[in-house]
Amino acid sequence: MQYLENFLLEKCSFREYDNFILENCDPFDCGHDDLNSFFKDDALKFCNELLGKSHCFVLQENPAVVVCVFTISNDSVKAHDLPNARKKKVTKFIPREKSLRNYPAVLIGRLRVNVKYRGTSVSLELMNFIKAWFIEPDNKTGCRYVVVDSYNEPIPLHYYNKNGFETIFSTEEQEKDYLKTPKDKPLKTRLMYFDLIILKS
């Protein structure tokens, strides 16, 4: 991996992903057709329907270049519904007196990096930025977890694992039971979480 040393914070500008970006920036290409289509055709629809908000980083020296983009929305970790062993694992840093049925979370719906920055530290910097964005002093909603429904493929799973995320369910079979997915149907995504309290300790 090529490290760019705080590239996003020093060489890029953080922007809302809006009509101005779509109309004035180069088409965003992350190398994934479905996600390219989402950011081109659906991201603003999600925002208008209050289903998700997209943000991006653009190059300061050439603001037409979108370096990376992500979409977030409100969510929760439904600890009460988890198998007992998994519930204990997910909530292991939460004091017993603060035990709840559900815990506030932010969902990363989509997250991609421009193909031109593949193999650099941008993807790591982006995840670190998102995590830091949701803890003090800029805590947006009081959320405890960052969660993601990752593609059940080696590259995205490795990316989230490397960034400290763990699967909510220990096995695919356990997750299928929870989602009521037929046993013979492949699991296209895996639910994963990161406990933000780790960054405050």
C-alpha positions in Angstrom: 0.0 0.0 0.0 1.2 3.5 -0.9 1.0 5.8 2.1 0.1 9.4 1.3 0.4 10.8 4.8 -2.9 12.5 5.8 -3.8 12.9 2.1 -7.5 13.4 2.6 -7.2 16.0 5.3 -4.3 17.9 3.8 -4.8 17.6 0.1 -8.6 17.3 -0.3 -11.7 19.1 0.7 -14.7 17.5 2.5 -17.9 18.1 0.6 -21.6 17.1 0.6 -22.2 14.8 -2.4 -24.8 17.0 -4.1 -26.0 18.2 -7.5 -23.0 20.6 -7.8 -20.6 17.6 -7.5 -22.6 15.6 -10.0 -22.7 18.4 -12.5 -19.2 19.8 -12.1 -17.0 16.9 -11.3 -15.6 14.1 -13.4 -17.7 10.9 -13.4 -16.8 8.9 -10.3 -15.4 5.5 -11.1 -14.7 3.1 -8.2 -14.4 0.0 -10.5 -17.7 -1.4 -9.4 -20.6 -0.9 -11.9 -23.4 -1.2 -9.3 -21.8 1.4 -7.0 -20.9 3.7 -9.8 -24.5 3.6 -10.9 -25.7 4.3 -7.3 -23.5 7.4 -6.9 -24.5 8.6 -10.4 -28.2 7.9 -10.3 -29.5 7.2 -6.8 -27.4 8.9 -4.1 -29.4 12.2 -4.4 -32.7 10.3 -4.5 -31.7 8.6 -1.2 -30.9 12.0 0.3 -34.2 13.6 -0.9 -36.2 10.7 0.6 -34.2 11.0 3.8 -32.9 7.5 3.5 -29.2 8.3 3.4 -26.7 11.2 3.1 -23.6 11.0 0.9 -20.4 12.9 1.4 -17.1 13.0 -0.5 -13.5 14.3 -0.6 -12.4 16.2 -3.7 -8.9 17.2 -4.7 -8.0 20.7 -3.7 -5.7 21.3 -6.7 -8.4 19.8 -9.0 -11.9 19.9 -7.5 -13.3 18.0 -10.5 -11.7 14.9 -9.1 -13.8 13.0 -6.5 -11.3 10.9 -4.5 -13.7 8.9 -2.4 -17.4 9.0 -1.4 -19.6 7.4 1.3 -23.2 7.2 2.2 -24.4 7.0 5.8 -27.8 6.7 7.6 -29.1 6.1 11.1 -29.3 2.5 12.3 -29.1 0.4 15.5 -27.5 -2.7 16.8 -30.5 -4.9 18.0 -28.6 -6.6 20.8 -31.8 -8.1 22.3 -32.3 -10.2 19.1 -28.8 -11.7 19.0 -27.8 -15.1 20.2 -26.6 -14.9 23.8 -22.9 -15.4 23.0 -22.9 -12.9 20.3 -24.8 -10.4 22.4 -22.1 -10.6 25.1 -19.4 -10.1 22.5 -21.0 -7.1 20.8 -21.8 -5.4 24.1 -18.7 -6.4 26.1 -17.6 -2.8 26.7 -21.0 -1.6 27.8 -21.6 -1.5 31.6 -24.4 -3.8 32.8 -26.3 -0.8 34.2 -26.5 0.7 30.8 -27.9 -2.5 29.2 -30.5 -1.7 26.5 -32.4 -3.7 23.9 -31.0 -1.6 21.1 -27.9 0.6 20.7 -27.6 3.6 18.4 -25.4 3.2 15.4 -24.5 4.8 12.1 -24.7 2.6 9.0 -22.2 3.0 6.2 -24.5 2.1 3.2 -21.9 2.6 0.5 -18.2 3.5 0.6 -15.8 3.6 -2.4 -12.5 5.0 -3.5 -11.7 6.3 -7.0 -9.8 3.7 -9.0 -7.0 6.1 -9.4 -6.3 5.9 -5.6 -6.6 2.2 -5.3 -3.7 0.7 -3.5 -3.0 3.9 -1.5 -3.8 4.7 2.1 -7.0 6.6 1.1 -9.4 3.8 2.0 -7.8 3.5 5.5 -7.8 7.3 6.0 -11.5 7.5 4.9 -12.6 4.9 7.5 -10.5 6.6 10.2 -12.2 9.9 9.3 -15.7 8.4 9.5 -15.0 6.8 12.9 -13.6 10.0 14.3 -16.5 12.0 12.9 -18.9 10.2 15.2 -17.1 10.6 18.5 -16.3 13.7 20.6 -16.0 16.6 20.0 -18.0 16.2 16.8 -20.4 13.4 17.9 -23.3 13.9 15.5 -26.0 11.7 17.1 -24.7 10.0 20.2 -24.1 6.7 18.2 -22.2 3.9 19.8 -21.4 1.7 16.8 -20.5 2.0 13.1 -22.1 -0.8 11.2 -21.9 -2.1 7.7 -23.6 -4.7 5.5 -20.4 -5.7 3.7 -20.4 -7.6 0.4 -19.6 -11.2 1.3 -16.5 -11.2 -0.7 -12.8 -11.5 0.3 -11.7 -8.0 -0.6 -14.4 -6.0 1.3 -14.4 -8.4 4.2 -10.6 -8.1 4.5 -10.9 -4.3 4.3 -13.4 -4.1 7.2 -11.6 -6.6 9.3 -8.4 -4.7 8.9 -10.2 -1.6 10.1 -11.3 -3.3 13.3 -14.8 -4.4 12.3 -16.1 -7.8 13.4 -19.0 -9.8 12.1 -22.1 -9.5 14.3 -22.8 -13.2 13.8 -20.1 -15.9 14.2 -21.2 -18.0 11.2 -23.1 -17.5 7.9 -25.6 -20.1 9.1 -26.3 -18.1 12.2 -26.8 -14.9 10.2 -29.1 -16.8 7.7 -31.2 -17.9 10.6 -31.5 -14.3 11.9 -32.3 -13.0 8.5 -34.6 -15.9 7.7 -32.6 -16.6 4.6 -33.1 -20.1 3.0 -30.2 -22.4 3.9 -29.4 -23.1 0.3 -29.3 -19.5 -0.7 -25.8 -17.8 -0.7 -25.4 -14.9 1.8 -24.5 -11.9 -0.3 -23.6 -9.7 2.6 -22.3 -9.9 6.2 -23.4 -7.7 9.0 -20.3 -6.1 10.7 -19.8 -3.6 13.5 -17.2 -1.4 15.1 -17.6 -0.2 18.7 -16.6 3.5 18.8 -15.9 3.4 22.5 -12.6 1.8 21.7 -11.4 5.1 20.3 -12.2 6.9 23.6 -10.4 4.6 25.9 
